[in-house]
Amino acid sequence: MNNFNLQNIIRENVKAMKAYSSARDEYVSDGSKMIFLDANENPFENGVNRYPDPLQRSLKTVLAEQKSISENQILLGNGSDEVLDLLFRAFCDPKKDNIITLPPTYGMYTVLANLNEVEERKVELHNDFQPNVDAILEAIDDNSKMLFICSPNNPTGNLITSEKIKILLEKFNGLVVIDEAYIDFSNQQSWISELINYPNLIVTQTLSKAYGLAGIRLGLCYASAEITSILNKIKPPYNVNELTQKRAFERISDLEVVKNEVNSVLKERNILIEALNNINFVETIFPTEANFVLARVDDATKRYNQLLEKGIVIRNRTTQPLCENTLRFTVGTDTENEVLIKALKELD
């Protein structure tokens, strides 16, 4: 195990600051009927005239039970992007610290590094889209605060092997952030189960993919209670609105529906892969454990434009490292899948 000490990587100004105390922090309702005259709210009831729970307690209670962790190990954000931004703000000193990313990967890591004036050190994946562990360890120095690993990876769709992640967790004295936005489409167990073994591990997830709630913007962060307490200290007091909390609570309380939709996506993913294997301009179909398929074709820009003309929007990933002439196909409904496959067969 490494010599990780969270206190060594928290920004000094964050250590010293006190969180804003909102009205809903100072008085937490126990369900009793009260007259609320503490937060300068509009008193006329319309369902959203009151401020939301700043700590999203009802949501965390359900999530903690489902994930078999404590509620104080959960932080919720306005999408995963806010969660990631909070990590930069808490642990990376601008113009001094650096992070490690493994392209091709999720582009917001770069955006947030630039926004927060933090150096990004890119260590490209191998051709099989697995990390170059030796190169990563060589890139790390005393100012390396975070390593971002997207698994299943976007845009490639593959899982990063557990063995390599464990080596990095054990040898890196900073935070290892595993982005599991697509984990619900994979057979692999979430890294949440390893939080107890690695104090430097952070796992992020989202309700935007398998749960079908991209429009409400809710990101999930699982980590040690020590880490989440730091993030709670710096987050905006009401960062997850009341409508989002209510809609998310309904969805996570009905996992059977979510599982049925995930199973449908997996079924259609197999159908799409089988069809792509029979398209003459498709050269390679990469292994996927996500709700999309990455394929290398003869001319990605040409094929992208041809599908646009047929009313189908996919993603051209040809500008990403190791992804020359690749297209990313999100798995749709059975009807959408049929339309896509028919269109692909018609292209020349």
C-alpha positions as CSV (number, residue, x, y, z in Angstrom):
1,M,0.0,0.0,0.0
2,N,1.2,3.5,-0.7
3,N,1.8,6.3,1.8
4,F,-1.4,8.2,0.9
5,N,-2.4,11.0,3.3
6,L,-5.4,13.1,2.3
7,Q,-4.2,16.0,4.4
8,N,-1.1,16.3,2.2
9,I,-3.1,17.0,-0.9
10,I,-6.0,19.3,0.3
11,R,-5.5,22.9,-0.8
12,E,-4.5,25.0,2.1
13,N,-7.3,27.6,1.5
14,V,-9.8,24.7,1.5
15,K,-8.4,23.4,4.8
16,A,-8.9,26.8,6.4
17,M,-12.3,27.7,5.0
18,K,-15.7,27.2,6.6
19,A,-18.7,26.0,4.6
20,Y,-21.6,28.3,4.1
21,S,-24.3,27.4,6.6
22,S,-27.8,27.6,5.0
23,A,-31.1,27.8,6.7
24,R,-31.8,24.1,5.9
25,D,-28.4,23.2,7.4
26,E,-29.3,24.8,10.7
27,Y,-32.8,23.4,11.0
28,V,-33.4,19.9,9.6
29,S,-37.0,18.9,9.5
30,D,-38.0,15.7,11.3
31,G,-41.3,15.6,9.4
32,S,-43.2,17.7,12.0
33,K,-45.6,20.4,10.8
34,M,-43.7,23.6,11.2
35,I,-44.1,27.2,10.1
36,F,-40.9,28.0,8.2
37,L,-39.9,31.7,8.5
38,D,-36.2,31.2,8.5
39,A,-35.0,31.3,4.9
40,N,-36.8,34.3,3.3
41,E,-38.7,32.0,1.0
42,N,-42.0,32.7,-0.7
43,P,-44.6,31.3,1.8
44,F,-47.2,30.3,-0.9
45,E,-47.0,26.6,-1.4
46,N,-46.5,25.4,-5.0
47,G,-44.3,22.4,-4.6
48,V,-41.0,24.2,-5.1
49,N,-41.3,27.4,-3.1
50,R,-39.0,26.0,-0.4
51,Y,-35.2,25.4,-0.7
52,P,-34.2,21.8,-1.3
53,D,-32.4,19.6,1.2
54,P,-28.8,20.7,0.8
55,L,-27.5,17.2,1.6
56,Q,-30.1,15.3,-0.3
57,R,-30.7,13.0,2.7
58,S,-33.6,10.9,1.2
59,L,-31.6,10.1,-1.9
60,K,-28.5,9.2,0.0
61,T,-30.4,6.9,2.3
62,V,-31.6,4.8,-0.6
63,L,-28.2,4.9,-2.5
64,A,-26.3,3.9,0.7
65,E,-28.5,0.9,1.1
66,Q,-28.2,-0.2,-2.5
67,K,-24.4,0.3,-2.6
68,S,-23.8,-1.1,0.9
69,I,-21.9,1.9,2.1
70,S,-22.5,4.8,4.6
71,E,-24.5,7.9,3.7
72,N,-21.5,10.0,4.6
73,Q,-19.5,8.3,1.8
74,I,-21.8,9.9,-0.9
75,L,-21.7,13.3,-2.5
76,L,-24.2,14.3,-5.1
77,G,-23.7,17.0,-7.7
78,N,-25.3,18.9,-10.6
79,G,-24.2,16.2,-13.0
80,S,-20.9,14.3,-12.8
81,D,-19.2,17.4,-14.3
82,E,-19.8,19.4,-11.1
83,V,-18.5,16.5,-9.0
84,L,-15.3,16.5,-11.1
85,D,-14.9,20.2,-10.9
86,L,-15.3,20.1,-7.1
87,L,-12.4,17.6,-7.0
88,F,-10.2,20.1,-8.9
89,R,-11.2,22.9,-6.6
90,A,-10.5,20.9,-3.4
91,F,-7.2,19.3,-4.3
92,C,-5.4,21.1,-7.1
93,D,-3.6,24.4,-6.6
94,P,-3.8,26.4,-9.8
95,K,-0.5,26.9,-11.8
96,K,1.2,24.5,-9.4
97,D,-0.4,21.0,-9.5
98,N,-1.0,18.5,-12.2
99,I,-3.4,15.7,-13.1
100,I,-2.9,12.5,-15.2
101,T,-5.3,11.5,-17.9
102,L,-5.3,8.5,-20.3
103,P,-6.5,9.5,-23.8
104,P,-8.6,8.7,-25.6
105,T,-11.0,9.4,-22.8
106,Y,-13.7,11.7,-21.6
107,G,-13.0,15.2,-22.7
108,M,-14.2,17.1,-19.6
109,Y,-11.1,16.2,-17.7
110,T,-9.2,18.4,-20.1
111,V,-11.8,21.2,-20.0
112,L,-11.8,21.2,-16.2
113,A,-8.0,21.2,-16.0
114,N,-7.8,24.2,-18.2
115,L,-10.6,26.0,-16.3
116,N,-8.8,25.5,-13.0
117,E,-5.3,26.3,-14.4
118,V,-4.1,22.8,-13.6
119,E,-1.5,21.1,-15.8
120,E,-2.8,18.0,-17.6
121,R,-0.3,15.2,-18.3
122,K,-1.6,12.9,-21.0
123,V,-0.4,9.3,-21.1
124,E,-1.9,7.6,-24.1
125,L,-3.4,4.2,-23.7
126,H,-1.8,1.2,-25.5
127,N,-3.3,0.2,-28.8
128,D,-5.5,-2.3,-27.0
129,F,-6.9,0.7,-25.0
130,Q,-5.3,-0.4,-21.7
131,P,-3.1,1.9,-19.6
132,N,0.6,2.1,-19.9
133,V,1.3,1.7,-16.2
134,D,5.0,2.3,-16.4
135,A,4.6,5.5,-18.4
136,I,1.9,6.7,-15.9
137,L,4.2,6.2,-13.0
138,E,7.0,8.0,-14.8
139,A,4.7,11.0,-15.4
140,I,3.8,11.4,-11.7
141,D,5.7,13.8,-9.5
142,D,5.2,15.4,-6.1
143,N,2.6,17.8,-7.6
144,S,0.5,15.1,-9.2
145,K,-2.8,15.2,-7.3
146,M,-5.3,13.1,-9.4
147,L,-5.3,10.3,-11.9
148,F,-8.5,9.9,-14.0
149,I,-9.5,6.4,-15.2
150,C,-12.7,6.0,-17.2
151,S,-13.9,2.4,-17.1
152,P,-15.8,1.4,-19.1
153,N,-13.9,4.0,-21.2
154,N,-15.5,6.6,-23.4
155,P,-15.1,6.6,-26.4
156,T,-13.6,3.1,-26.6
157,G,-16.2,1.2,-24.5
158,N,-13.7,-1.2,-22.9
159,L,-13.1,-1.9,-19.3
160,I,-9.7,-1.1,-17.8
161,T,-8.2,-4.2,-16.3
162,S,-8.5,-4.5,-12.5
163,E,-4.9,-5.6,-12.1
164,K,-3.6,-2.4,-13.7
165,I,-5.9,-0.2,-11.6
166,K,-4.8,-1.9,-8.4
167,I,-1.1,-1.2,-9.2
168,L,-1.9,2.4,-9.7
169,L,-4.0,2.7,-6.6
170,E,-1.1,1.1,-4.6
171,K,1.7,3.1,-6.1
172,F,0.2,6.6,-6.6
173,N,0.1,8.8,-3.5
174,G,-2.7,11.0,-5.0
175,L,-6.3,10.4,-5.7
176,V,-7.4,7.8,-8.3
177,V,-10.8,8.8,-9.8
178,I,-12.6,5.9,-11.5
179,D,-15.3,7.3,-13.7
180,E,-18.0,4.6,-13.9
181,A,-20.6,6.4,-16.0
182,Y,-21.3,3.2,-18.0
183,I,-20.8,0.6,-15.3
184,D,-24.4,-0.5,-15.4
185,F,-23.9,-2.0,-18.9
186,S,-21.0,-4.1,-17.7
187,N,-20.8,-7.4,-15.9
188,Q,-17.9,-6.1,-13.8
189,Q,-18.5,-5.2,-10.2
190,S,-18.2,-1.5,-9.3
191,W,-15.1,-0.3,-7.7
192,I,-17.3,1.0,-4.9
193,S,-16.7,-2.3,-3.2
194,E,-13.0,-1.5,-2.9
195,L,-13.4,1.9,-1.1
196,I,-12.7,0.2,2.2
197,N,-9.4,-1.0,0.9
198,Y,-8.1,2.1,-0.8
199,P,-8.3,5.5,1.0
200,N,-7.2,7.3,-2.2
201,L,-10.0,5.8,-4.4
202,I,-12.9,7.9,-5.7
203,V,-15.7,6.4,-7.8
204,T,-18.0,8.6,-9.9
205,Q,-21.3,7.5,-11.4
206,T,-24.3,9.1,-13.1
207,L,-28.0,8.8,-13.5
208,S,-27.7,10.0,-17.1
209,K,-27.0,6.7,-18.8
210,A,-28.6,3.5,-17.5
211,Y,-31.2,5.4,-15.4
212,G,-32.3,7.5,-18.4
213,L,-32.2,10.8,-16.4
214,A,-29.7,12.9,-18.4
215,G,-32.1,15.8,-18.4
216,I,-32.2,16.2,-14.6
217,R,-28.4,16.4,-14.2
218,L,-27.4,14.3,-11.2
219,G,-23.9,13.0,-10.6
220,L,-22.8,10.6,-7.9
221,C,-19.5,10.4,-6.0
222,Y,-18.5,7.6,-3.7
223,A,-15.4,8.0,-1.5
224,S,-14.2,7.9,2.1
225,A,-16.2,10.1,4.5
226,E,-13.1,12.2,4.9
227,I,-13.0,13.0,1.2
228,T,-16.8,13.7,0.9
229,S,-16.7,16.0,3.9
230,I,-14.1,18.2,2.1
231,L,-16.3,18.2,-1.0
232,N,-19.4,19.1,0.9
233,K,-17.6,22.0,2.5
234,I,-16.9,23.6,-0.9
235,K,-20.0,22.7,-2.9
236,P,-22.8,25.3,-3.5
237,P,-25.4,24.9,-0.7
238,Y,-28.3,24.0,-2.9
239,N,-26.5,22.4,-5.8
240,V,-29.1,19.7,-6.5
241,N,-32.6,21.2,-7.0
242,E,-35.9,19.9,-5.6
243,L,-37.2,18.6,-8.9
244,T,-34.1,16.7,-9.5
245,Q,-34.1,15.1,-6.1
246,K,-37.7,14.0,-6.4
247,R,-37.3,12.6,-9.9
248,A,-34.1,10.8,-9.0
249,F,-35.7,9.3,-5.8
250,E,-38.6,7.8,-7.9
251,R,-36.2,6.3,-10.4
252,I,-33.7,4.7,-8.0
253,S,-36.6,3.3,-6.0
254,D,-37.7,1.3,-9.0
255,L,-34.6,-0.7,-10.0
256,E,-36.6,-3.3,-11.8
257,V,-37.6,-0.9,-14.6
258,V,-34.0,0.3,-14.9
259,K,-32.8,-3.3,-15.2
260,N,-35.3,-4.1,-17.9
261,E,-34.2,-1.1,-19.9
262,V,-30.5,-2.0,-19.5
263,N,-31.2,-5.6,-20.6
264,S,-33.0,-4.2,-23.7
265,V,-29.9,-2.1,-24.5
266,L,-27.6,-5.1,-24.1
267,K,-29.8,-7.1,-26.4
268,E,-29.8,-4.4,-29.0
269,R,-26.1,-3.9,-28.6
270,N,-25.5,-7.5,-29.6
271,I,-27.8,-7.1,-32.6
272,L,-25.9,-4.0,-33.7
273,I,-22.5,-5.6,-33.3
274,E,-23.6,-8.6,-35.4
275,A,-24.9,-6.3,-38.1
276,L,-21.7,-4.2,-38.1
277,N,-19.7,-7.4,-38.7
278,N,-21.5,-7.7,-42.0
279,I,-21.0,-4.2,-43.2
280,N,-18.3,-4.1,-45.9
281,F,-16.8,-0.7,-44.9
282,V,-16.5,-1.6,-41.2
283,E,-12.9,-2.7,-40.6
284,T,-12.8,-3.2,-36.8
285,I,-15.4,-3.5,-34.0
286,F,-13.9,-2.8,-30.6
287,P,-15.0,-4.7,-27.5
288,T,-17.5,-2.8,-25.5
289,E,-19.0,-2.9,-22.0
290,A,-21.0,0.3,-22.5
291,N,-24.2,1.4,-24.2
292,F,-22.3,2.2,-27.4
293,V,-20.1,0.6,-30.0
294,L,-16.9,2.0,-31.4
295,A,-16.0,0.8,-34.9
296,R,-13.2,1.7,-37.3
297,V,-14.4,2.3,-40.9
298,D,-12.8,3.1,-44.2
299,D,-13.7,6.8,-44.1
300,A,-15.4,8.0,-40.9
301,T,-16.2,11.5,-42.1
302,K,-17.8,10.2,-45.3
303,R,-19.9,7.6,-43.4
304,Y,-20.9,10.2,-40.8
305,N,-22.2,12.6,-43.4
306,Q,-24.0,9.8,-45.2
307,L,-25.9,8.9,-42.1
308,L,-26.7,12.5,-41.4
309,E,-28.4,12.7,-44.8
310,K,-30.5,9.8,-43.7
311,G,-31.6,11.5,-40.5
312,I,-29.2,9.6,-38.2
313,V,-26.8,11.3,-35.9
314,I,-23.8,9.3,-34.5
315,R,-20.4,10.5,-33.3
316,N,-17.3,10.8,-35.4
317,R,-14.4,10.1,-33.1
318,T,-11.6,10.2,-35.7
319,T,-9.9,13.2,-34.1
320,Q,-9.2,11.4,-30.8
321,P,-5.9,9.7,-30.2
322,L,-5.8,6.1,-31.5
323,C,-9.3,6.6,-33.0
324,E,-8.5,7.5,-36.6
325,N,-11.6,6.7,-38.8
326,T,-13.8,5.6,-36.0
327,L,-17.5,6.1,-35.4
328,R,-19.3,5.7,-32.1
329,F,-22.8,4.3,-32.3
330,T,-25.0,4.7,-29.2
331,V,-27.4,1.8,-28.8
332,G,-31.0,3.0,-29.3
333,T,-34.4,1.3,-29.1
334,D,-35.1,-1.7,-31.3
335,T,-36.9,0.5,-33.8
336,E,-34.0,3.0,-33.9
337,N,-31.6,0.1,-34.2
338,E,-33.5,-1.3,-37.2
339,V,-33.4,2.1,-38.9
340,L,-29.7,2.4,-38.3
341,I,-28.8,-1.1,-39.6
342,K,-31.0,-0.6,-42.7
343,A,-29.2,2.7,-43.4
344,L,-25.8,1.2,-43.0
345,K,-26.6,-1.6,-45.4
346,E,-27.7,1.0,-48.0
347,L,-24.5,3.0,-47.9
348,D,-22.0,2.6,-50.7
